[in-house]
Amino acid sequence: MGAASLILRANASEEIGAGHVMRLIALAQGARREGCLSHFVLGGDPGFCAAKVADAGFAASPSYEAIGSTADLEHLKSVAQANAAAAVVVDGYDFDTSYIGALAETWRTVVVDDLAEGHMPAHIVVNPNYGAEGLLYDVAKGTRVLAGSDYALLRSEFVDTPRPQFSTAPLRLILTFGGSDPVNATTRVVRSLGTVQTTAEIRIIVGAGFRAREELSAAIASSAHTMEVLCDPADMAECLSWGNLAITAAGGTLWELSYLRLAVAAFSIVSNQDETARSLAERSMIFGGQRLCDLSDVEVSSVLEKFLNDADTRSAYAARYHKLIDGRGAQRVMAEILPT
């Protein structure tokens, strides 16, 4: 008998971002460690993410159909059939109950979710966000709900590297807002940092989908701080490990930073990040936690001022935050998808 096959369906674009695809890469890497093959089906405008999938060593094919449509579903079913899939994994907000139910009639079906909205007729639902254990999912009897940061999906570049010790000096600040940063939070935070006194070295990381490079360059040029910019680095774990502080969005990068033991200030930049950001801030694990667009420039600067200059509070927050992630989330999920 040949190796089991996993089909992974997600979308990416400048507006959607890269997060759905990147966490499925982590799951596919976990599957590979279990001897399972993976094939991605990518929709939207996933050019830069398709390159990431290929670089990780996985096959991928595009879906040109309208996302979540009947034609899209039929295309995904044909790929699953052709690859003799043992399971199909779907990650995104445009796949409704009928779409998921149709897959579940034939294949073991997994939904990776953040929102807990609507009925999910899947065999397994994975919500890897902090505090997701408290969400009430509408699922069938027998559906496994894997909720909480124990199921955070980290890519191999992180989990195959020994965890560093938390350091407090010299101050090295990472600024990153994901693969596309659709609201250009990077430039806004660079401008806010201009009003903050800090001795930190600053490294900005932008993804291949980031489109506001001229605006960012202008903000950096007018800043009193010296800043290095890296675009779409090949090894994100290595780049993040350079720092001991980070300012970021409240997406999947949060779990990478927890694993690498950085202190973090985070803002929600899209609605599906709101609950995670709020929960972590309320429990004194991260600074910030607000929706960035709801804050004035003065309020953003105030958060960053405290984050960068209150070392005792920062260390206390980081000590709690670093306990969240152990790097075995993909292993736990795969044990449920393909139980021995």
C-alpha positions, 0 to 999 in steps of 0.5 A: 500500500502506498503512502497516505495522501493529504489534500490541502485547500486554501486561498491567498492574495494581497487582501486575504494574506498568506496566513491560511496557506502558511499554516497548512504548510506547517500541517503538511510538514507534520504529515510528511514526518508521518510518511504522508504525502500532501498536495495543495489546491490554491485559490485567489491570487496566491503567486507568492504563496505558491512559491512558498509551497514549492520551496517547502517541497510540496505539489500544488495546483491552482483553482481558477473557479470562484472561491467556495462555488460549486465549480470550486468544490467539484475541482477539489473533489477531482483532485482528491479523487485523483490523489486517492486522498485519505483526508481533505483539509480546508482553511478559509472563510468562504467554504460554507456548510454545503461545501464542507458537507459534500467533502465529508460524504467521501473523505475524512474532512478537516476544517482549520478555523478561527471564527466558530460561525455556522454549522461545520459538518467536518470530522475534525475542526482545528482552531489553533488560537489562544482561548479557542477552547471557550468557543461553542462550535456547532458540529455533529456528534463525533466531530473532534474539535481541537481548540487552543494553542496546543494545536498551533501549527508551526513550520519546520524551520521553527520546530527543527531549531532548538528554542533560544533562551529569552534575552533582554539585551541588547534590544533588538526589535523585529517589526513584521505584519505578515506576508501582505500587510493589507492595511499597511500597518508596517508604515504606520508603526514605523511612523509611531516609532519616530516619537518613541525614544529607544536604543533598540536596533530595528529590523523590518520584515515584509512579505512578498505580497507587501505593496506599500514599499515606497511609502514605507521607504519614505517613513524610514527615511524620515525616522530618527531611528536606523532600520534594516528592511528584509523582504520575504526572507527564505528562513523566517525562523532565523530572521525572527531569532535575531530579535528579542522584541517584536511588534506584529499583527495578531495572526500566526506570527504570534505563535512563532514569536512565543516559541522563539521566546520574544517579548511582543506588542501586537495589534489586530489588523483584521477582524479574525484577529480581534479575539486572540489579540484581546485575550492575550493582552487581557491576560498580560502576555502581550502589549497592545491587543487593540484593533490598530485602526481604532487607535489614534497615533498618540495611542499607538505611540503610547503602547510602543513607549511602554513596551520598549521602555518598561523592561520589568513589565515586558519580562513578566509578560514574556514569561507567561507568553512563552509557555503557550507554544511547545511546537508539537501542534502539527503532530497533535493534529496529524494524530487525529487526522490519521490515527494509528 
